[in-house]
Amino acid sequence: MANVFISHRSSDAAEAERLATELKDRGHEVWLDIWTVRVGDSIVERMNEGLTGMAYLVLCYSDAGVTSPWISSEWMSTLARQLYGEPVKILPVRLTGDVAPAILRDLKHADLVSDWAKGIEDLCAAIR
């Protein structure tokens, strides 16, 4: 199964954990900050480890936006890796709302707001 990194706003932690659990239950290796980063850990180091080993970045769109410094670093570094030919893919997910950054708007997203079950199925179909 695939290595998946979940990128989300802290205000969406409950929904992100639900998403991560469903992916993990389907056999995927999931990196989620609240499961991985412990007190005393370097957040940047742990994030870099997760991003380095992943095949898919699940970018969660939020009512709170997707332009926080952490989320921006995660998807921008993944986009840069794609541009340099690395086999990583950004999978947008409408977790609680909002829209994609302009540069990513052409990517089809999984919609967990309108229909959670269908959104999960669409997302899992994209993860090979």
Summary of the structure (lengths in Angstrom):
residues: 128
radius of gyration: 13.4
end to end distance: 7.1
largest distance: 38.7
contacts: 374
relative contact order: 0.19
helix: 47%
strand: 17%
